Amino acid sequence: MKPVRVPAEWEPQSAIWLTWPHSLETWPGRYEHVPPVYRDWISKLAPHVNVCVLADQQTIAAQSQWASQLPSVHWIDIETNDSWIRDYGPSFVVDDETQTMHAINWRYNAWGGKYPPWDADDAVAPKLAQHIGLQVIDSPLCVEGGAMEWDGTGRLLTTSECLVTDTRNPGWTKQQITDHLIELTGAREINWIDGGGLIGDDTDGHIDQLARFVDTQNVVVAVCDDADDENAVGLEANFRQLQQWGEQTLPRVKAHRLPIPPPRDIDGQRVPESYCNFLRVGPKCLLVPTFRSPDTDAAALQILSDLCRATQPDITVIPVDCYELIWGLGALHCASLNQPSRSSVSPRR
């Protein structure tokens, strides 16, 4: 087996990719609040990393005035249906033996066929890879990027509901999916977290809303401190599962509780707010979504800052207001894609 792996997001990054928001149906009735969120977010990212933004020519022209002040922001004309580039973008895989990186082009069908059309989004991965000069490996498996959480050493967290399902991968067994993931990504250990997802999450339980590695020995897990909240039981089951796994895997992993905000509805629909949807930008920067919930916002920033600074004392932690963005049912991690630096290719730890 080739020594390939998916790098962790705390390894050096060449760029963060975004897609400029353009679908009114993604934020029905509140779209006008979203472009300012992206401008704020991009302005906070730009001092730390190259920011590559997919958009059409009309949008690029319209945004050029404020963006011209940020030389690290690059606009790329690639057609899209929606903004959730984490899910339809490629997975970057490094080969430690040859010191090279390539891109996996998974199939994409808008979370099990929920939101047609998705043809443009499904075509993004090979175009993006071609733009940066990477070889593309096509996969017949339907996989969204937000359904996979990697620690950089081949350990993968995911959920059955996002992979082993007839709406994504009809006819595939869990073992077949496991074997395929091992073959393409070098996964050495796959932990299926199946306690439950967040109410209001239309992805069927993406792991990037539920549990995230902070480093190879620490994972944060979304939990609910209100026992009467519908989310409480499922999230607690996820936490217990990760606790037990952490005591058995090598190196050991400690699970940390990361409480979600109190319930919030928009137009009668609960929004899936979770601080697990943070964006790690290499070793020195962390962007944390906030939801105008003072107590839980402050607690999440403290928990994540303390954990990250234990191994990276000079990390910059930046809150990003996602109060409006979450109406699209995703936050920072869902709407971004990490491109690892080729210089980060290194022997397996």
C-alpha positions as CSV (number, residue, x, y, z in Angstrom):
1,M,0.0,0.0,0.0
2,K,1.3,3.5,-0.9
3,P,2.1,5.7,2.2
4,V,-0.6,8.2,1.4
5,R,-2.6,10.3,3.9
6,V,-5.0,13.3,4.2
7,P,-3.1,16.1,6.0
8,A,-4.5,17.5,9.2
9,E,-5.9,21.1,9.0
10,W,-3.3,22.3,11.5
11,E,-0.5,21.5,9.0
12,P,0.8,24.4,6.8
13,Q,-1.8,25.6,4.3
14,S,-1.3,27.1,0.8
15,A,-4.8,28.5,0.6
16,I,-8.3,28.6,1.9
17,W,-11.0,28.2,-0.8
18,L,-14.4,29.8,-0.6
19,T,-17.4,30.2,-3.0
20,W,-19.0,33.6,-3.0
21,P,-22.6,33.3,-1.8
22,H,-25.0,33.7,-4.7
23,S,-28.0,31.3,-4.3
24,L,-31.0,33.2,-2.8
25,E,-32.6,29.9,-2.0
26,T,-29.7,29.0,0.4
27,W,-30.6,31.9,2.7
28,P,-34.3,32.5,1.9
29,G,-35.5,35.9,3.0
30,R,-32.1,36.8,4.5
31,Y,-29.6,36.6,1.7
32,E,-28.8,40.3,1.9
33,H,-27.2,39.7,5.3
34,V,-24.7,37.1,4.0
35,P,-22.3,38.9,1.6
36,P,-21.3,41.2,4.5
37,V,-20.4,38.1,6.5
38,Y,-18.2,36.9,3.7
39,R,-16.5,40.2,3.4
40,D,-15.8,40.2,7.2
41,W,-14.6,36.6,7.0
42,I,-12.3,37.1,4.0
43,S,-10.8,40.3,5.7
44,K,-10.0,38.2,8.8
45,L,-8.5,35.3,6.7
46,A,-6.4,37.4,4.3
47,P,-3.6,38.4,6.7
48,H,-2.9,34.7,7.4
49,V,-3.3,32.8,4.2
50,N,-4.1,33.1,0.5
51,V,-7.9,33.2,0.0
52,C,-9.2,31.8,-3.3
53,V,-12.8,32.7,-4.0
54,L,-14.9,31.0,-6.7
55,A,-17.3,33.5,-8.4
56,D,-18.6,34.5,-11.8
57,Q,-17.2,37.5,-13.7
58,Q,-20.1,39.8,-12.7
59,T,-19.5,39.1,-9.0
60,I,-15.7,39.5,-9.4
61,A,-16.2,42.9,-10.9
62,A,-18.7,43.9,-8.2
63,Q,-16.4,42.9,-5.4
64,S,-13.2,44.2,-6.9
65,Q,-13.1,47.5,-5.1
66,W,-13.0,46.4,-1.5
67,A,-11.1,43.2,-2.4
68,S,-8.3,45.1,-4.2
69,Q,-7.1,46.2,-0.7
70,L,-6.3,42.5,0.1
71,P,-3.5,41.2,-2.2
72,S,-3.8,37.7,-0.8
73,V,-7.4,37.4,-2.1
74,H,-7.7,35.7,-5.5
75,W,-10.8,35.4,-7.5
76,I,-11.4,32.4,-9.8
77,D,-14.1,32.1,-12.4
78,I,-15.5,28.6,-11.8
79,E,-19.3,28.0,-12.1
80,T,-21.1,26.7,-9.0
81,N,-24.6,26.0,-7.8
82,D,-24.1,26.8,-4.1
83,S,-21.5,27.9,-1.6
84,W,-20.7,24.8,0.4
85,I,-17.3,24.1,-1.2
86,R,-16.2,21.9,1.7
87,D,-18.6,19.3,0.5
88,Y,-18.1,19.4,-3.3
89,G,-14.4,20.4,-3.4
90,P,-11.6,17.8,-3.7
91,S,-9.9,15.9,-0.9
92,F,-6.2,16.5,-1.0
93,V,-4.0,13.5,-0.4
94,V,-0.2,13.5,0.0
95,D,2.2,10.7,-0.8
96,D,5.0,10.8,1.7
97,E,7.1,8.4,-0.4
98,T,7.2,10.6,-3.5
99,Q,6.7,13.9,-1.7
100,T,3.7,14.7,-4.0
101,M,0.1,15.7,-3.6
102,H,-3.0,14.8,-5.6
103,A,-6.7,15.4,-5.4
104,I,-9.6,13.0,-5.1
105,N,-12.7,13.9,-7.0
106,W,-15.6,12.2,-5.2
107,R,-19.2,12.1,-6.6
108,Y,-21.5,14.8,-5.2
109,N,-25.3,15.0,-5.3
110,A,-26.2,17.7,-2.8
111,W,-26.6,15.6,0.3
112,G,-28.5,12.7,-1.1
113,G,-30.3,14.6,-3.9
114,K,-32.0,17.2,-1.6
115,Y,-31.3,20.4,-3.6
116,P,-31.1,20.1,-7.4
117,P,-29.5,21.2,-9.5
118,W,-26.0,20.2,-8.3
119,D,-24.2,19.6,-11.7
120,A,-22.0,22.6,-11.5
121,D,-20.9,21.8,-8.0
122,D,-20.2,18.2,-8.9
123,A,-17.8,19.5,-11.6
124,V,-15.8,21.8,-9.3
125,A,-13.3,19.4,-7.9
126,P,-11.4,18.5,-11.1
127,K,-11.5,22.2,-12.3
128,L,-10.1,23.4,-9.0
129,A,-7.4,20.7,-9.0
130,Q,-6.5,21.6,-12.6
131,H,-6.2,25.2,-11.6
132,I,-3.5,24.4,-9.0
133,G,-1.8,21.8,-11.1
134,L,-2.7,18.6,-9.3
135,Q,-3.4,15.1,-10.6
136,V,-7.0,14.1,-10.1
137,I,-8.1,10.6,-9.1
138,D,-11.9,10.0,-9.7
139,S,-13.9,8.0,-7.2
140,P,-17.3,6.3,-7.8
141,L,-18.1,7.0,-4.1
142,C,-20.4,9.9,-3.2
143,V,-18.7,11.7,-0.3
144,E,-18.9,15.2,1.1
145,G,-15.9,16.8,2.6
146,G,-17.8,17.7,5.8
147,A,-18.5,14.0,6.4
148,M,-14.8,13.3,7.0
149,E,-12.5,14.5,9.9
150,W,-8.8,13.6,9.7
151,D,-6.0,13.7,12.2
152,G,-3.2,13.7,9.6
153,T,-2.0,10.2,10.6
154,G,-4.7,8.2,8.9
155,R,-7.4,8.3,11.6
156,L,-10.8,9.2,10.2
157,L,-14.0,10.2,12.0
158,T,-17.2,9.9,10.0
159,T,-20.9,8.9,10.3
160,S,-22.8,6.0,8.7
161,E,-25.8,8.2,7.8
162,C,-23.6,10.3,5.4
163,L,-22.0,7.4,3.6
164,V,-23.8,4.1,4.0
165,T,-27.1,5.2,2.5
166,D,-29.0,4.6,-0.7
167,T,-29.3,8.3,-1.3
168,R,-25.6,8.6,-1.7
169,N,-24.1,5.2,-2.3
170,P,-26.8,2.6,-3.3
171,G,-25.4,-1.0,-3.3
172,W,-22.3,-0.2,-1.3
173,T,-21.8,-2.0,2.0
174,K,-20.0,-0.4,5.0
175,Q,-17.1,-2.8,4.4
176,Q,-16.9,-1.8,0.7
177,I,-16.9,1.9,1.6
178,T,-14.3,1.2,4.3
179,D,-12.0,-0.6,1.8
180,H,-12.4,2.1,-0.8
181,L,-11.5,4.9,1.7
182,I,-8.5,2.9,2.8
183,E,-7.3,2.5,-0.8
184,L,-7.7,6.1,-1.8
185,T,-6.9,8.0,1.3
186,G,-4.6,5.7,3.3
187,A,-7.0,5.6,6.2
188,R,-5.6,3.3,8.9
189,E,-8.5,3.6,11.4
190,I,-12.1,4.7,10.7
191,N,-14.4,5.5,13.7
192,W,-18.0,5.7,12.8
193,I,-19.7,8.1,15.1
194,D,-23.4,7.3,15.1
195,G,-25.0,8.7,18.3
196,G,-26.9,11.4,16.4
197,G,-26.7,14.7,14.5
198,L,-28.0,18.2,15.2
199,I,-31.7,19.1,14.8
200,G,-32.0,21.3,11.6
201,D,-28.9,19.8,10.0
202,D,-29.8,18.8,6.4
203,T,-26.6,16.8,5.8
204,D,-27.8,13.8,7.8
205,G,-25.0,14.3,10.4
206,H,-21.8,15.7,9.0
207,I,-19.0,15.0,11.4
208,D,-17.7,18.6,11.2
209,Q,-20.7,19.7,13.2
210,L,-20.2,17.0,15.8
211,A,-16.6,16.2,16.5
212,R,-13.2,17.7,15.4
213,F,-9.6,16.9,16.1
214,V,-7.6,19.8,17.7
215,D,-4.4,17.7,17.4
216,T,-3.6,14.0,17.3
217,Q,-4.4,13.6,21.0
218,N,-7.4,15.8,21.5
219,V,-10.9,16.0,20.0
220,V,-13.7,18.4,20.8
221,V,-17.2,17.0,20.7
222,A,-20.5,19.0,20.4
223,V,-22.6,18.4,23.5
224,C,-25.8,19.9,25.0
225,D,-25.9,20.9,28.6
226,D,-29.7,21.3,28.6
227,A,-31.1,17.8,29.2
228,D,-34.5,18.8,27.8
229,D,-33.0,19.9,24.5
230,E,-33.8,17.4,21.6
231,N,-30.1,17.3,20.8
232,A,-28.9,16.2,24.2
233,V,-29.3,12.4,24.1
234,G,-27.7,11.9,20.7
235,L,-24.8,14.3,21.3
236,E,-24.1,12.7,24.6
237,A,-23.9,9.3,22.9
238,N,-21.4,10.7,20.5
239,F,-19.3,12.0,23.3
240,R,-19.3,8.6,25.2
241,Q,-18.4,6.8,22.0
242,L,-15.4,9.1,21.4
243,Q,-14.4,8.9,25.0
244,Q,-14.2,5.1,24.7
245,W,-12.5,5.1,21.4
246,G,-9.9,7.6,22.7
247,E,-8.9,5.3,25.4
248,Q,-8.3,2.4,22.9
249,T,-6.7,4.1,19.9
250,L,-3.0,5.0,19.6
251,P,-1.9,7.5,20.3
252,R,-4.6,8.0,22.9
253,V,-7.1,10.7,22.3
254,K,-8.9,12.8,25.0
255,A,-12.5,13.9,24.3
256,H,-13.4,17.4,25.4
257,R,-17.0,18.7,25.7
258,L,-17.9,21.7,23.5
259,P,-21.4,22.8,24.5
260,I,-23.7,24.1,21.7
261,P,-25.7,27.3,22.0
262,P,-29.4,27.3,23.3
263,P,-32.0,26.5,20.6
264,R,-32.7,29.2,18.0
265,D,-35.3,29.1,15.3
266,I,-35.5,31.2,12.1
267,D,-38.9,31.2,10.4
268,G,-39.9,28.3,12.5
269,Q,-36.9,26.1,11.7
270,R,-34.1,25.3,14.2
271,V,-30.7,26.2,12.9
272,P,-27.8,23.8,13.6
273,E,-25.4,26.0,15.6
274,S,-22.2,24.2,16.6
275,Y,-18.8,25.5,17.5
276,C,-17.3,22.4,16.0
277,N,-17.7,24.1,12.7
278,F,-14.5,26.1,13.3
279,L,-11.9,26.7,10.6
280,R,-8.3,25.8,11.4
281,V,-5.9,27.7,9.1
282,G,-2.6,25.7,9.5
283,P,-0.7,25.8,12.7
284,K,-1.0,29.5,13.6
285,C,-4.6,30.6,13.1
286,L,-8.1,29.4,14.2
287,L,-11.4,31.0,13.2
288,V,-14.3,30.2,15.5
289,P,-18.0,30.7,14.6
290,T,-20.0,32.7,17.1
291,F,-23.8,32.9,17.3
292,R,-24.5,36.0,19.5
293,S,-25.0,33.7,22.5
294,P,-22.7,35.4,24.9
295,D,-22.2,32.6,27.5
296,T,-21.6,29.7,25.0
297,D,-19.7,31.9,22.6
298,A,-17.3,32.8,25.3
299,A,-17.0,29.2,26.6
300,A,-16.3,27.9,23.2
301,L,-13.6,30.4,22.5
302,Q,-11.9,29.6,25.8
303,I,-12.1,25.9,25.3
304,L,-10.7,26.0,21.8
305,S,-8.1,28.6,22.6
306,D,-6.8,26.6,25.6
307,L,-6.5,23.4,23.7
308,C,-4.8,24.9,20.7
309,R,-2.4,27.0,22.7
310,A,-1.3,23.9,24.6
311,T,0.6,22.8,21.5
312,Q,0.8,26.1,19.6
313,P,1.2,29.0,22.1
314,D,1.3,31.7,19.5
315,I,-1.9,30.7,17.6
316,T,-4.2,33.5,16.7
317,V,-7.8,32.8,17.6
318,I,-10.4,34.9,15.7
319,P,-14.2,34.9,16.4
320,V,-16.4,35.2,13.3
321,D,-20.0,36.2,13.6
322,C,-22.1,33.4,12.0
323,Y,-25.5,34.5,13.3
324,E,-26.7,35.1,9.7
325,L,-24.6,32.5,7.9
326,I,-26.1,29.6,9.8
327,W,-29.5,30.2,8.2
328,G,-27.9,28.4,5.3
329,L,-27.5,25.5,7.7
330,G,-23.7,25.6,7.8
331,A,-20.9,27.8,9.1
332,L,-17.2,28.4,8.6
333,H,-15.9,24.9,8.0
334,C,-18.8,23.9,5.8
335,A,-18.3,26.9,3.5
336,S,-14.5,26.6,3.2
337,L,-11.8,24.2,1.9
338,N,-8.3,23.8,3.2
339,Q,-5.5,23.4,0.5
340,P,-2.5,21.9,2.2
341,S,1.0,23.3,1.4
342,R,3.0,20.9,-0.6
343,S,5.9,21.7,1.8
344,S,3.8,20.0,4.5
345,V,4.4,16.6,3.0
346,S,6.4,14.8,5.6
347,P,7.0,11.3,6.9
348,R,4.1,9.7,8.8
349,R,4.2,10.4,12.5
